[in-house]
Amino acid sequence: MRRRALFVWMLPLAAALVFGVALSATLGFLEVSIPDVFAILFAKAHGQGPPAGIDPVAAAVVADVRLPRILAAVLVGGLLGVSGAVFQAILLNPLADSYTLGISTGAAFGASLVIVLQIFGLALPPGVTVPVFAFGGAAGTLAAVLFLAAGDRRLSSTSLILAGVIVSAILSAAIGLLKFLADEQVGLIVFWLMGSLAGASWMNILLLAPAALLGTLIAVYYSRDLNIMATGDRAATSLGVDIVRLRFVLLAVATLMTALAVSVSGIVGFVGLIVPHLLRHLSGPDNRTLIPLAFCTGGLLLLVADTLTRAVLPVEVPIGVLTALLGGPFFCVLFKKRQRDGATAF
Amino acid sequence: MARPLSEPDTDLLWSLTGVCFGYHQTPVLRDITLGLRSGRCTGILGPNGSGKTTVLDLLAGLHRPQSGAIEFQGRPLAAWPKKHLARLLALVPQDFMVGFGFSVREVVEMGLHPHLHRFAAPSRADLQLVDQALAATGIEALADRPVTRLSGGEKQRVAVARALAQRPAVLLLDEATSNLDIHHSLELLQLIRRRFEQQAMQVVAVMHDLNLAASFCDHLIFLKGGQVICQGPTDQVLTPATIQTVYGVEAEVTASAFTHCRQVSFRLPVAH
């Protein structure tokens, strides 16, 4: 039954994703046909120049500007989707995501800090600073949250969420202070906080792709244990699941995935929350299907959102704003529908 | 029956020696020394807060004692790999809560977990085991329902079905009938008793209801204030004197011709 569910949803999703990537690459200021996109991609992969019969400018735009951005959208969306599914499964809370644990806020704080330091004349090697600090901020926040929650030796979901909310509140205030310090150049921080994939490069893809693959594989590897953990700590332990180690490993993996995604895109909200939520509604709560599906759905969702803002809308709206504006109301509808169906748990 | 010391005691499942345990500096169990044997259904009884559930958790290896030693089948419990232990011991927790809307069948299938390799799909025989467990606990009709929509009693039967699908050598029950009506309680206990008699599945059950314990258990252990007050065959230890000491109520224990078991009636001590 599970295998069937995986195929029923996975095949169309994967197909939609491939088609979506190709379609998105045709859209924009310069029009390129889908076969040309594949020809350009094929030539790029073989290190050749632009294929004959295609405008070299269009080829360069597709190969070096559009494709990295499109793939970054897919990978960031996938990373956020999988990490959201993992956070919800570990915390046994359908409303958990990287915000609940303060991890996104930690990444935002790290990025804001280095932007302000740069404004004040701190010189750091170019290109790595903001992502590295965002990553450090996320990892540091997880460490702080784990430390706060560790008083309870089982790392229960209630203490983790409480610790996350506390740390997140402190960091939000600190970001406010940094914005204040940035004064006239506050736009740099605000732009980063609202998220954008405009600057994505092939270097980013080289970083994101292995992380997405490895992280998703680890999450899938532990997916049966995650299912069992939904039945409570005592029951899970008596079935041979090492719950403390599982929580620790998967929190670390999901945090790293979020941190990497955020370091490339800035803050993109709601994907990690909505995607697993929606999938649980459609294909069931089994993490063995949910996790791979969350990758594809997250990727597809962010691809659509990014293509909208890049090529369809008259002005480029920050991607984080767009996902929140589209995702928020959608989530409200889903939430009300679940209530009407009489479901108290998800 | 005295055994020569050199011969290994194969009937001995657990031996606890001087076990102490507490949560956050609050002692729960004090100096427990016990042997739990196979070949009999063992009941653990005692008033609220006497440490029954904690004893069960220690037996299942969910906690480690702060001092003292626990051995399972002659080997320190902490030395058993968790996965190996999960193939031998199944625990039915008191309140079985499931966080997401897994179907009843999915939850029962989780009982196969300790027997399956990480990416192995359950075999036909495994799935038959799941079907049998669903049938034995009378929840076949609920198989495709989400567990989050079940009543307390139905959830408890799902927990028992999952434990049966786990094919344990020993079943640990933590007040497994507390949410069930008398019909379902008797049915479930009879099912477990039959597994014990026919398939030698050993049972250690924490119980609240003395009359159910009297009909189900061959051997009783009475706890109070984290200590063992007395233990022995049900016929010998289930007496008005024991009940008075452990629960502080007056009791009359009769051998019922109707149930062929000891039955207890109680009253609060009359103030003099």
Interface residues (C-beta under 8 A of the other chain):
Chain A: R3 A89 L92 N93 P94 Y221 R224 N227 I228 M229 A230 T231 G232 R234 A235 T237 S238 L239 G240 V241 D242 R280 G284 P285 D286 A343 T344 A345 F346
Chain B: D57 A60 G61 L62 K82 K83 H84 L85 A86 R87 L89 A90 L91 P93 F96 M97 V98 G99 F100 G101 F102 S103 E106 V107 M110 G111 H113 P114 R118 A121 T148 R149 A159 R162 Q166 L172
